[in-house]
């Protein structure tokens, strides 16, 4: 039998060795399979997977070869990316399932299953003559492979490899690192279902040293060596297929179609760029049948009559491969893989949940079952002549909330009798008013609100929002046939029409622009309205065909601080195309500076704009420490024809627009969208602004945007908050410059004070860490939720935030804060310094100082940058008297 370079190390650790695919490999170490499984899920596991086959595929014909012999679209990979893929045969079955890594423009690494190395190699040889400029080399012997999987593995890797720059925090990314003076490939891939996991490809001669250093560095973090036994239970819990079980032939000796696997939708591509490939015709028939079935034609079960489904065995019996499964005494399939897996019982609820100290076990399996079965289907499974109950489940494990993979348990749902409560209107009203009063007092007088996307409106603004236009309608639009004037569809709208006209003029004055649309009622709606208007504008020449979407959009990635509303997962989804090459949304993210992940790399940005020629470029972030490079981007695209539309989503910084921050229209922005309630003084609404007036090149685009506002997006445009926004804009036009200057001074002072307290402030120290209202702290990997909770209990309200190297918001390392609201309550630089001290006491000293913080907050309860109190009081009284008639 063959041995990996770590064979002797396994023996030293007293591993139980078994034969696997011609290799003598570790089944488990003395602690056992279950303990290794649990350790991986809670801490981390180190796996020797050097028995896997590794083929280096290179040369000018490497891509055509891979497109022809694999199911996935290899052209979708950029260097530094990887994908799950399958080696198909001509009939739609699998020779093997594999992972493909693109190392360079022409070099690829294909990882295959250990038991199939010779078979896969022989299969590829029959195609090699068709690709004369192809080189296929077996690097299994000279290249070792380690897998490091689990929540604590990132910090362990960083401690072993000084200055390590990890691959981007998303699955399937790859980077090259220098290790012991040697080039090593490090990928965010794995076979365990862990949201945090890495695989390393390295020369065999250094793997022993790395093995020891990883185990030594990870010892205090709970990292353990893991054998094939737990690797199998982990992959089964994750629902991942194993060749010879879920792929290959079934228990009756029939070939399992590739589309019987749920993962086939990620592993098979019919992209035009891929061209003809092995098994394409058979796979297309499978794909079409699956789609028909999803479309409500369950009788379409000819080429994919059964599919792989997860099943739970509630009584704990272990179902092994080949166990028959039946429904109502009719056999409907077989178990393909089954076992008992351990799991950690969860402590905490929701986003605060994590593995606890107690563990339990459950019986799970994957089964090859009739395709028309649904989740929740009760089944019978024959296990060693004993019939037990089974149930089809959606999945056994959830991995989307990093850093932990969490078990999805099957059990009876118990419903509690609803508690009897006093349902009288008087009781309900008194209770609600008491709670609202208590919450208002806490937020306005006791706690420091540092959420960067919020502010408190002045008393007059708040009262105006419940004045009589609230709840009324005032739909209107311009009609050229009637003199291009606004035509209202309701009577009684004279007052609100005047308000809207005044608001438009006041906002134009503030922004320095010629056009404003104020009917959209949120920043997200403002963005969607622009996307919809732009798509309508691009399709204006031909209304008789299906409108095309935006061919390419450039934006900030949401994980790097970008706005949700500018993402395909958010408002952009229905308006951007899917790239025919990558088969992903045609969105290109701004590249970041290697030395500052909060700032754009201009050289690389210019290259990407030239390469992809986006039709829309979206600036603006929700985590923003710098001015947006409007002028620089405008310069890059000035001579492009057609020129991309440059949009600035100023939701977070609208109230800062001016000489102390930036003026986007003077710098070259075409469109500005924004929320009006973050740094701006207003009610919760949105706006769209531009200089696309009549006579300009984009006047027709502006008209498309206006049409998509009404009647496209809103009918009742919330007239009460519109009235409040007018007063807020008056306040901003009167006090805005003074306020803006103070906000930026306060933010810089706050950042420096936090730094002096020993806290880790993100950003560029050369600018005192921020140019905006925001300050960002790093408090430790996946610790931000806990720290934010501690601060809230001490009357300091912050926003936990995923930083650019975090995998998701559930693994947040950062706290995002804004000084705008407390600036408006009168705080000056000298006041932010003691606040920084209080935060350090809570975060570093773990002290309970809630009362001390509340006492300090009591100094800042009077609203500033608005009508003086002596002028406001009689107006407030007049409003209250007019609004409340009891």
C-alpha positions in Angstrom: 0.0 0.0 0.0 1.0 3.6 -0.6 1.9 6.0 2.2 1.6 9.7 2.5 4.7 11.8 3.6 3.0 12.0 7.1 2.7 8.2 7.6 5.3 8.0 10.3 3.8 11.0 12.1 0.4 9.2 12.2 2.1 6.1 13.8 3.8 8.3 16.4 0.3 9.6 17.3 -0.9 6.0 17.7 -3.4 6.3 14.9 -5.5 3.4 13.8 -4.5 2.7 10.2 -6.7 1.2 7.5 -6.6 0.6 3.8 -8.3 3.2 1.7 -8.1 3.4 -2.1 -4.7 1.6 -2.1 -3.3 3.9 0.7 -2.7 3.0 4.3 -4.4 5.9 6.0 -5.5 7.0 9.5 -9.0 6.0 10.4 -8.9 7.8 13.7 -6.6 8.8 16.6 -6.9 7.5 20.2 -9.6 10.0 21.1 -11.9 8.4 18.5 -14.1 9.4 15.6 -16.8 11.1 17.5 -14.4 13.3 19.5 -12.6 14.3 16.3 -15.9 15.2 14.7 -16.9 17.4 17.7 -13.5 19.1 17.9 -13.7 20.1 14.2 -17.1 21.6 14.6 -16.3 23.6 17.8 -12.5 24.3 17.3 -10.8 22.8 14.3 -9.4 19.7 12.8 -6.2 19.0 10.8 -6.5 16.4 8.1 -3.8 14.6 6.1 -5.4 14.3 2.6 -2.3 13.7 0.6 -3.8 10.5 -0.7 -6.0 12.6 -3.0 -4.9 12.7 -6.6 -3.5 15.9 -7.9 -3.1 16.5 -11.6 -1.4 19.6 -12.9 -3.0 20.7 -16.2 -1.2 23.3 -18.2 -0.5 24.7 -21.7 -2.5 26.7 -24.2 -5.0 23.9 -24.6 -5.6 23.5 -20.9 -8.9 25.4 -20.9 -10.4 23.8 -24.0 -9.4 20.4 -22.5 -11.1 21.1 -19.2 -14.2 22.5 -20.9 -14.5 19.3 -22.9 -13.8 16.8 -20.1 -15.4 18.4 -17.1 -19.1 19.4 -16.4 -18.5 22.9 -15.0 -17.4 26.0 -16.9 -13.7 26.4 -16.3 -13.7 29.7 -18.1 -15.7 31.2 -15.2 -12.6 30.9 -13.0 -10.1 33.7 -12.7 -6.6 32.8 -11.4 -7.0 32.4 -7.7 -10.5 30.7 -7.9 -11.7 27.2 -7.7 -14.9 25.2 -8.4 -16.5 21.8 -7.7 -16.9 19.8 -10.9 -17.4 16.3 -12.2 -15.7 14.1 -14.8 -18.7 12.8 -16.8 -19.0 9.8 -19.0 -21.0 9.8 -22.3 -24.2 8.7 -20.7 -24.6 11.3 -18.0 -23.0 9.4 -15.2 -19.9 10.3 -13.3 -16.3 8.9 -13.7 -15.4 11.0 -10.6 -16.2 14.2 -8.8 -13.3 16.6 -8.4 -12.2 20.1 -7.5 -10.6 22.4 -10.0 -8.2 25.3 -9.0 -7.0 27.9 -11.5 -3.5 28.7 -10.4 -2.5 31.0 -13.3 -3.9 32.0 -16.7 -2.9 28.6 -18.2 -2.2 26.4 -15.1 -4.8 24.4 -13.3 -4.8 21.9 -10.5 -7.4 19.1 -10.5 -7.9 17.2 -7.3 -9.5 13.7 -7.7 -10.5 11.0 -5.4 -7.7 8.7 -4.1 -9.4 5.5 -5.3 -9.9 6.9 -8.8 -6.5 8.3 -9.6 -5.5 5.6 -12.1 -9.0 5.4 -13.6 -9.2 9.2 -14.0 -5.7 9.4 -15.5 -6.5 6.7 -18.0 -9.8 8.4 -18.9 -8.0 11.7 -19.6 -5.4 10.0 -21.8 -7.9 9.2 -24.5 -8.7 12.9 -25.0 -5.1 14.2 -25.0 -4.5 13.7 -28.7 -7.3 16.2 -29.5 -5.4 18.9 -27.6 -1.7 19.0 -28.8 -0.8 22.0 -26.7 -1.8 20.3 -23.5 0.4 19.0 -20.6 -1.2 16.8 -17.9 1.1 15.8 -15.1 0.4 13.6 -12.0 1.8 15.6 -9.0 0.3 13.3 -6.4 3.7 12.1 -5.1 5.6 15.4 -5.0 2.7 17.6 -3.7 1.3 17.0 -0.3 -2.2 18.2 0.8 -3.5 19.3 4.2 -7.0 20.3 5.2 -7.5 22.6 8.2 -11.2 23.0 9.0 -13.1 24.6 11.8 -14.0 27.9 13.5 -10.5 28.5 15.1 -8.4 27.7 12.1 -8.0 31.2 10.7 -6.1 32.5 13.7 -4.0 29.3 13.9 -2.9 29.7 10.2 -2.0 33.3 10.9 0.1 32.4 13.9 2.1 29.8 11.9 2.6 31.9 8.7 3.9 35.4 9.6 2.3 38.2 7.6 -0.2 35.8 6.0 -2.6 37.3 3.6 -5.5 34.9 3.5 -7.6 34.3 0.4 -10.6 36.6 0.1 -13.3 35.6 2.7 -15.5 33.6 0.4 -15.6 29.9 -0.5 -13.4 28.7 -3.4 -10.9 31.6 -3.3 -7.2 30.7 -3.6 -3.9 32.5 -2.9 -0.2 31.9 -3.0 1.8 32.2 0.3 5.4 31.9 1.1 6.0 29.1 3.6 9.5 28.2 4.8 10.8 29.9 1.7 8.6 27.8 -0.6 5.5 28.6 -2.7 2.4 27.1 -1.2 -1.2 27.3 -2.5 -3.8 28.1 0.1 -7.5 27.7 -0.7 -10.8 28.3 1.1 -12.1 24.8 0.2 -12.9 21.7 2.2 -15.1 18.6 2.5 -16.6 19.1 6.0 -19.3 21.7 5.6 -17.4 24.1 7.9 -17.9 27.8 6.9 -14.3 28.4 7.9 -11.8 26.0 6.3 -8.6 25.8 4.3 -6.8 23.4 2.1 -3.0 23.7 1.5 -1.1 22.3 -1.4 2.7 22.2 -0.7 5.9 20.4 -1.6 6.0 16.9 0.2 9.4 17.7 1.7 8.0 20.4 4.0 4.6 18.9 5.0 6.0 17.2 8.2 7.2 20.5 9.5 4.0 22.3 8.7 2.0 19.5 10.3 3.9 19.9 13.6 3.7 23.7 13.6 -0.1 23.7 12.9 -0.8 21.2 15.7 1.5 23.0 18.2 0.0 26.4 17.3 -3.5 25.0 17.5 -3.1 23.0 20.7 -4.4 25.7 23.0 -7.3 26.5 20.6 -8.5 22.9 20.6 -7.2 21.9 17.1 -6.7 18.1 16.8 -5.6 15.7 14.1 -8.5 14.1 12.4 -8.7 10.8 10.4 -10.8 9.5 7.6 -13.5 8.3 10.0 -14.5 11.8 11.2 -13.9 13.2 7.7 -16.6 10.9 6.5 -19.1 11.7 9.3 -18.4 15.4 8.8 -19.0 15.3 5.0 -22.2 13.2 5.5 -23.6 15.6 8.0 -22.9 18.4 5.5 -24.7 16.4 2.8 -21.7 16.1 0.5 -21.5 13.2 -1.9 -18.9 10.5 -1.8 -17.9 8.6 -5.0 -19.0 5.0 -4.8 -22.0 6.0 -2.6 -23.8 9.0 -4.0 -22.0 8.8 -7.3 -21.2 5.9 -9.6 -23.7 3.0 -9.5 -26.6 2.4 -7.1 -27.4 -0.6 -4.9 -29.1 -2.2 -7.9 -26.1 -1.8 -10.1 -27.6 1.0 -12.2 -25.7 4.2 -13.0 -26.6 7.2 -10.9 -27.3 10.2 -13.1 -25.3 13.3 -12.2 -28.4 15.4 -11.8 -29.6 13.0 -9.1 -27.2 15.0 -6.9 -28.5 18.4 -5.5 -24.9 19.7 -6.0 -25.2 19.2 -9.8 -26.8 22.7 -10.2 -23.4 24.1 -9.0 -21.3 21.5 -10.8 -22.8 21.4 -14.3 -22.8 24.3 -16.8 -24.4 24.6 -20.3 -22.8 28.0 -20.9 -22.4 28.7 -24.6 -18.7 29.5 -24.1 -18.1 26.0 -22.8 -18.9 24.4 -26.2 -19.6 20.7 -26.7 -18.4 18.5 -23.8 -18.5 14.8 -22.9 -22.0 13.7 -21.8 -23.6 17.1 -22.7 -26.6 15.6 -24.5 -27.4 13.2 -21.7 -26.9 15.8 -19.0 -29.1 18.3 -20.9 -31.9 15.8 -20.9 -31.5 15.3 -17.1 -31.5 19.0 -16.6 -34.6 19.6 -18.6 -36.4 16.8 -16.8 -35.5 18.3 -13.4 -36.8 21.7 -14.5 -40.1 20.2 -15.7 -40.5 18.5 -12.4 -39.8 21.7 -10.5 -42.4 23.4 -12.8 -45.1 21.0 -11.6 -44.8 18.0 -13.9 -44.0 15.2 -11.4 -44.7 12.5 -14.0 -41.4 13.5 -15.7 -39.2 10.8 -14.1 -37.7 9.0 -17.1 -33.9 9.8 -17.0 -33.6 11.0 -13.3 -36.2 8.7 -11.5 -34.5 9.1 -8.2 -32.4 11.8 -6.4 -30.2 11.9 -3.4 -32.0 13.2 -0.3 -31.0 13.6 3.3 -32.9 11.5 5.8 -33.0 11.4 9.6 -33.6 8.3 11.7 -35.4 9.6 14.8 -34.9 6.5 17.0 -31.1 6.6 16.5 -30.7 3.4 14.5 -27.8 3.4 12.1 -28.8 3.0 8.5 -25.9 1.8 6.3 -25.4 1.9 2.5 -27.8 -0.4 0.8 -30.6 -0.4 3.4 -33.9 -0.4 1.5 -36.3 2.5 2.0 -40.0 2.3 1.5 -43.2 4.3 1.7 -46.6 2.5 2.3 -44.8 -0.8 1.7 -43.5 0.3 -1.7 -39.8 0.4 -2.0 -38.7 3.8 -3.2 -34.9 3.6 -2.9 -31.8 2.8 -0.9 -29.6 4.4 1.7 -26.3 5.5 0.1 -24.4 6.6 3.3 -25.5 6.5 6.9 -24.0 6.8 10.4 -24.5 8.3 13.8 -23.0 11.7 14.2 -22.3 13.7 17.4 -23.3 17.4 17.7 -22.8 20.1 20.2 -26.0 21.4 22.0 -26.4 25.1 21.4 -26.1 27.8 23.9 -27.7 31.2 23.3 -30.4 32.2 20.9 -30.3 33.5 17.4 -27.2 35.4 16.4 -25.7 34.8 19.9 -26.0 31.0 19.6 -22.8 28.9 19.6 -21.8 25.4 20.5 -22.1 24.7 24.2 -20.4 22.3 26.6 -22.8 19.4 26.2 -23.0 17.1 23.2 -25.4 14.5 21.9 -25.8 12.1 19.0 -28.2 11.6 16.1 -28.7 9.1 13.3 -28.6 10.5 9.8 -28.1 9.3 6.2 -28.2 10.2 2.6 -30.6 8.1 0.4 -31.3 7.6 -3.3 -35.1 8.0 -3.4 -37.9 8.4 -5.8 -37.7 11.9 -7.2 -41.3 13.0 -6.3 -40.8 12.7 -2.6 -40.9 16.0 -0.6 -39.3 17.2 2.6 -41.1 15.8 5.6 -42.0 12.5 3.9 -42.2 9.7 6.4 -40.4 6.5 5.3 -39.5 3.0 6.5 -36.0 1.8 6.5 -34.9 -1.8 6.8 -31.8 -2.1 9.1 -30.6 -5.6 9.6 -34.1 -7.0 9.2 -35.5 -4.4 11.6 -37.9 -1.8 10.2 -37.4 1.7 11.6 -38.9 5.1 10.8 -37.2 7.7 8.7 -38.0 11.1 7.6 -36.8 13.1 4.5 -35.3 16.4 5.7 -34.1 19.5 3.8 -30.5 19.1 5.2 -28.6 18.0 8.3 -26.3 21.0 8.7 -26.5 24.8 8.3 -23.2 26.5 7.4 -24.3 30.0 6.4 -23.7 31.6 9.9 -19.9 31.7 10.2 -17.9 30.9 12.1 -19.9 27.8 13.2 -21.7 25.0 11.3 -24.9 24.3 13.2 -26.9 21.0 13.3 -30.4 21.1 12.0 -32.3 18.7 14.3 -35.5 16.8 13.5 -38.1 16.5 16.2 -41.7 17.1 17.2 -42.8 20.7 17.3 -44.7 21.4 20.5 -47.1 24.3 20.7 -47.7 26.2 23.9 -51.2 27.4 25.0 -51.3 31.1 24.5 -51.1 33.0 27.8 -54.3 34.7 28.8 -53.8 38.5 28.7 -55.9 41.5 29.4 -57.2 42.4 25.9 -59.0 45.7 26.8 -58.1 48.6 24.7 -57.4 50.7 27.7 -54.9 48.2 29.1 -53.2 47.7 25.8 -52.9 51.4 25.2 -51.5 52.1 28.7 -49.0 49.3 28.4 -47.8 50.4 24.9 -47.5 54.1 26.0 -45.5 53.1 29.1 -43.1 51.0 27.0 -42.7 53.6 24.4 -42.1 56.3 27.0 -39.5 54.2 28.7 -37.7 53.4 25.4 -37.8 57.0 24.3 -36.3 58.1 27.6 -33.5 55.5 27.3 -32.6 56.3 23.7 -32.9 60.1 24.1 -31.5 60.7 27.6 -29.7 57.7 29.0 -27.8 56.0 26.2 -25.2 57.2 23.8 -26.5 56.4 20.3 -23.5 55.7 18.0 -25.3 53.9 15.2 -23.9 55.6 12.1 -27.2 55.2 10.1 -29.5 56.9 12.6 -30.2 60.4 13.9 -32.9 62.1 16.0 -35.0 64.7 14.2 -35.8 67.9 16.0 -39.1 68.2 17.9 -40.6 70.4 15.2 -39.6 67.9 12.4 -41.1 65.0 14.4 -44.4 66.8 15.1 -44.8 67.9 11.5 -44.6 64.3 10.4 -48.0 63.7 12.1 -49.7 66.8 10.9 -52.7 66.5 8.6 -51.0 65.6 5.3 -50.0 62.3 7.0 -52.2 59.6 5.6 -53.4 61.7 2.6 -52.8 61.1 -1.1 -51.1 63.5 -3.5 -50.3 61.5 -6.6 -49.1 63.8 -9.5 -47.2 63.9 -12.7 -46.3 66.3 -15.5 -48.3 66.2 -18.7 -46.8 67.9 -21.8 -50.3 68.2 -23.3 -51.3 70.4 -20.3 -48.3 72.7 -20.4 -45.8 70.5 -18.7 -47.2 71.3 -15.3 -47.8 69.0 -12.4 -51.2 67.5 -12.5 -52.6 66.2 -9.2 -55.2 63.3 -9.1 -56.7 64.3 -5.8 -58.4 67.4 -4.4 -57.2 69.1 -1.2 -53.6 68.9 -2.2 -52.7 72.6 -2.6 -50.7 72.8 0.7 -48.7 69.6 0.1 -48.0 70.6 -3.5 -46.5 73.8 -2.1 -44.5 71.8 0.4 -43.1 69.5 -2.2 -42.1 72.3 -4.5 -40.4 74.1 -1.6 -38.6 70.9 -0.6 -37.3 70.4 -4.1 -35.9 73.9 -4.2 -34.4 73.6 -0.7 -32.6 70.3 -1.6 -31.4 71.7 -4.9 -29.8 74.6 -2.9 -28.2 72.1 -0.5 -26.9 69.8 -3.1 -26.0 72.3 -5.8 -28.0 70.6 -8.5 -30.9 71.3 -10.9 -33.2 68.2 -10.4 -34.5 66.4 -7.4 -37.0 63.6 -7.0 -38.3 63.5 -3.4 -41.2 61.0 -3.7 -39.2 57.9 -3.1 -39.6 56.9 0.6 -36.3 55.2 1.3 -32.7 55.1 0.1 -33.2 51.6 -1.2 -36.2 52.7 -3.2 -34.2 55.6 -4.6 -31.6 53.1 -5.9 -34.1 50.7 -7.3 -35.8 53.6 -9.1 -32.5 54.7 -10.7 -31.8 51.1 -11.8 -35.2 50.7 -13.2 -35.1 54.1 -15.0 -31.7 53.4 -16.4 -32.8 50.0 -17.8 -35.9 51.7 -19.3 -33.6 54.4 -20.8 -31.3 51.8 -22.4 -34.2 50.0 -24.0 -35.9 53.2 -25.2 -35.3 52.5 -28.9 -37.1 49.1 -29.0 -40.1 48.5 -26.8 -41.3 45.4 -28.7 -38.7 43.0 -27.3 -37.9 41.7 -23.8 -35.9 44.6 -22.3 -32.2 43.8 -21.7 -30.7 44.3 -18.3 -27.5 46.3 -17.5 -24.6 44.5 -19.1 -22.2 45.3 -16.4 -22.2 47.2 -13.1 -19.2 48.2 -10.9 -19.8 48.7 -7.2 -18.4 48.1 -3.7 -18.7 44.6 -2.5 -21.1 44.3 0.4 -18.3 42.5 2.5 -16.1 45.5 2.0 -18.6 48.0 3.2 -20.9 48.3 0.1 -24.6 49.2 0.3 -27.0 46.3 0.3 -29.3 48.1 -2.1 -26.5 48.2 -4.7 -25.9 44.4 -4.6 -27.5 41.6 -6.7 -28.7 40.2 -3.4 -30.5 43.5 -2.9 -32.0 46.2 -5.1 -29.8 45.6 -8.1 -31.0 42.0 -8.7 -33.7 42.5 -11.2 -31.7 45.0 -13.3 -28.3 43.5 -13.9 -27.4 40.7 -16.4 -25.8 37.4 -15.8 -22.4 37.2 -17.4 -22.3 34.6 -20.2 -18.7 33.8 -19.2 -18.8 33.6 -15.4 -22.5 32.6 -15.2 -22.7 35.0 -12.2 -24.2 38.4 -11.9 -22.3 40.8 -14.2 -21.0 42.9 -11.3 -17.4 43.9 -10.9 -16.3 45.1 -7.5 -13.9 48.0 -6.9 -10.5 46.6 -6.1 -9.0 47.7 -2.8 -5.6 49.1 -1.9 -3.3 46.4 -0.7 -2.4 48.7 2.3 -5.9 50.0 3.1 -8.9 47.8 2.7 -11.2 50.8 3.1 -9.9 52.7 0.0 -10.0 52.0 -3.7 -6.9 50.9 -5.7 -7.1 53.5 -8.6 -4.7 51.7 -11.0 -6.5 48.4 -10.8 -9.9 50.2 -11.0 -8.9 51.9 -14.2 -7.8 48.5 -15.7 -11.1 46.9 -14.7 -13.2 49.7 -16.1 -11.3 49.4 -19.4 -11.7 45.6 -19.4 -15.4 45.4 -18.4 -16.8 48.7 -19.6 -19.6 48.9 -17.0 -22.7 50.8 -18.0 -23.3 51.9 -14.4 -20.7 52.7 -11.7 -22.0 52.9 -8.1 -20.0 54.8 -5.5 -21.0 55.0 -1.8 -20.7 52.7 1.1 -22.4 51.8 4.4 -19.0 51.4 6.1 -17.2 54.5 5.0 -14.1 56.1 6.3 -13.0 58.0 3.2 -14.4 60.4 0.7 -15.5 58.5 -2.4 -13.2 59.0 -5.4 -15.9 60.7 -7.6 -13.4 63.1 -9.3 -10.9 60.3 -10.0 -13.5 57.9 -11.4 -15.1 60.6 -13.4 -11.7 61.3 -15.0 -11.2 57.6 -15.9 -14.5 57.4 -17.8 -14.7 60.9 -19.3 -13.6 59.8 -22.8 -15.5 56.5 -22.9 -18.2 56.2 -25.4 -20.8 55.4 -24.3 -19.8 56.8 -21.0 -20.9 54.9 -17.9 -23.4 56.5 -15.6 -21.6 57.5 -12.4 -23.9 57.2 -9.5 -23.1 58.1 -5.9 -25.2 56.4 -3.2 -24.8 59.0 -0.4 -27.2 57.4 2.0 -24.7 57.6 4.9 -23.1 60.9 4.1 -25.8 63.1 2.6 -25.7 65.4 5.6 -21.9 65.8 5.1 -22.0 66.9 1.5 -20.3 70.3 1.3 -16.9 72.0 1.4 -15.7 70.1 4.6 -16.3 66.7 3.0 -17.1 66.5 -0.7 -19.4 67.9 -3.3 -20.3 65.1 -5.7 -21.9 67.1 -8.5 -18.9 69.5 -8.7 -16.6 66.4 -8.8 -18.5 64.7 -11.7 -21.3 62.5 -10.4 -24.3 62.0 -12.7 -26.8 60.9 -10.2 -26.9 61.0 -6.4 -29.2 58.9 -4.3 -29.5 59.1 -0.5 -31.5 58.4 2.6 -32.5 61.5 4.5 -32.2 60.3 8.1 -28.6 59.3 8.7 -26.3 62.3 8.7 -29.0 64.4 7.2 -31.5 65.9 9.8 -34.6 64.5 8.2 -37.3 62.0 8.4 -36.9 58.4 7.0 -37.2 59.0 3.3 -35.0 58.9 0.1 -34.1 61.3 -2.6 -32.7 61.2 -6.2 -30.8 64.2 -7.6 -29.0 65.1 -10.8 -28.1 67.9 -13.2 -29.9 66.1 -16.1 -32.2 69.0 -17.0 -33.8 69.7 -20.3 -31.1 70.4 -22.9 -28.5 68.2 -21.3 -27.3 64.9 -22.7 -29.2 62.8 -20.1 -32.5 64.7 -19.9 -34.3 61.7 -21.3 -32.7 59.4 -18.7 -33.9 61.8 -15.9 -37.4 61.6 -17.3 -37.2 57.8 -17.2 -36.1 57.9 -13.6 -39.0 60.3 -12.7 -41.5 58.0 -14.4 -40.1 55.0 -12.4 -40.6 57.0 -9.2 -44.3 57.7 -10.1 -46.1 55.7 -11.2 -43.3 53.1 -11.1 -42.4 52.9 -7.4 -44.8 54.8 -5.2 -48.4 55.9 -5.0 -48.9 57.4 -1.6 -45.5 59.0 -1.0 -46.0 59.4 2.8 -46.9 63.1 2.9 -46.3 63.5 6.7 -42.7 62.6 6.5 -42.4 64.8 3.3 -43.6 67.7 5.4 -41.1 66.9 8.2 -38.3 66.6 5.6 -38.9 70.2 4.4 -38.3 71.5 7.9 -35.2 69.3 8.3 -33.9 70.7 5.0 -34.5 74.3 6.3 -32.4 73.4 9.3 -29.7 71.8 7.2 -29.5 74.8 4.9 -29.2 77.1 8.0 -26.8 75.1 10.2 -25.4 72.4 7.9 -21.9 73.8 7.4 -21.3 74.4 11.1 -22.6 70.9 11.9 -20.6 69.2 9.1 -17.4 70.7 10.3 -18.1 69.7 13.9 -19.0 66.1 12.9 -15.7 65.5 11.1 -13.7 67.1 13.9 -15.6 64.9 16.5 -15.1 61.7 14.5 -11.3 62.2 14.2 -11.0 63.1 17.9 -13.1 60.1 18.9 -11.0 57.8 16.8 -7.7 59.1 18.2 -9.1 58.9 21.8 -10.1 55.2 21.3 -6.6 54.5 19.9 -5.0 56.1 22.9 -7.1 53.9 25.2 -5.5 50.8 23.6 -8.3 49.9 21.3 -7.7 48.8 17.7 -9.0 51.5 15.4 -9.4 50.6 11.7 -8.4 53.0 9.0 -5.5 55.2 8.0 -3.7 56.9 10.9 -2.4 59.6 8.5 -5.9 61.0 8.4 -6.7 60.3 12.1 -8.5 57.1 10.9 -11.5 58.8 9.3 -12.7 61.5 6.9 -16.4 60.9 7.6 -18.7 60.6 10.6 -17.8 57.0 11.1 -15.2 55.3 13.3 -14.5 51.6 13.1 -13.0 49.4 15.8 -11.6 45.8 15.6 -12.5 43.9 18.7 -11.5 40.3 17.7 -12.7 37.6 15.3 -16.4 36.8 15.8 -16.4 38.8 19.1 -18.2 42.0 17.9 -21.7 40.7 18.6 -20.7 39.9 22.2 -18.9 43.2 22.7 -21.8 45.2 21.2 -24.1 43.5 23.6 -21.9 44.4 26.6 -21.8 48.0 25.4 -25.5 48.2 25.1 -26.0 47.0 28.6 -23.7 49.9 29.6 -25.8 52.4 27.7 -23.6 52.7 24.6 -25.3 51.6 21.4 -23.1 50.6 18.5 -23.4 48.5 15.4 -21.5 45.2 15.1 -19.9 45.0 11.7 -18.2 42.5 9.5 -14.8 43.8 8.5 -13.2 43.2 5.0 -11.5 40.0 6.2 -14.6 38.5 7.9 -16.7 35.7 6.3 -20.1 37.1 7.3 -21.8 39.4 9.7 -22.3 36.5 12.1 -18.5 36.4 12.3 -18.1 40.1 12.8 -14.8 41.4 14.1 -15.7 45.1 14.1 -17.8 47.8 15.7 -19.1 50.5 13.3 -19.9 53.9 15.0 -21.0 57.3 14.0 -20.8 60.6 15.9 -23.5 62.5 14.0 -26.4 62.1 16.5 -24.4 62.9 19.6 -22.8 65.8 17.8 -26.3 67.2 17.2 -27.0 66.7 21.0 -24.1 69.1 21.6 -21.0 66.9 22.1 -17.7 68.4 21.3 -14.2 66.8 21.0 -13.6 67.2 24.7 -16.7 65.1 25.3 -15.8 62.3 23.0 -12.6 61.6 25.0 -14.3 60.5 28.2 -16.8 58.5 26.1 -13.7 56.6 24.6 -12.5 56.0 28.1 -15.9 54.5 29.1 -15.8 52.2 26.1 -12.3 51.0 27.0 -13.5 50.2 30.5 -16.3 48.0 29.1 -14.3 46.4 26.2 -10.9 46.0 27.8 -11.7 46.2 31.5 -15.0 44.3 31.3 -16.5 46.7 33.8 -20.2 47.5 34.5 -20.5 51.2 34.4 -24.0 51.7 33.1 -24.9 54.3 35.7 -21.7 56.3 35.1 -22.5 56.4 31.4 -26.1 57.4 32.0 -25.0 60.2 34.2 -22.6 61.5 31.5 -25.3 61.2 28.9 -27.5 63.5 30.9 -25.3 66.4 29.9 -26.3 66.0 26.3 -30.1 66.1 25.9 -30.7 69.4 24.2 -30.9 69.4 20.4 -28.5 71.6 18.5 -28.3 72.9 14.9 -32.0 73.6 14.8 -34.4 76.4 15.8 -33.3 77.9 19.1 -35.4 76.7 22.1 -37.0 80.0 22.8 -38.2 80.2 19.2 -39.2 76.5 19.0 -41.3 76.3 22.1 -44.3 78.3 21.0 -44.3 76.5 17.6 -44.2 73.1 19.3 -47.1 74.2 21.5 -49.0 75.4 18.5 -48.5 72.1 16.7 -49.4 70.0 19.7 -52.6 72.0 20.2 -53.6 71.5 16.6 -52.8 67.8 16.5 -54.4 66.7 19.8 -58.1 67.4 20.3 -59.4 65.3 23.2 
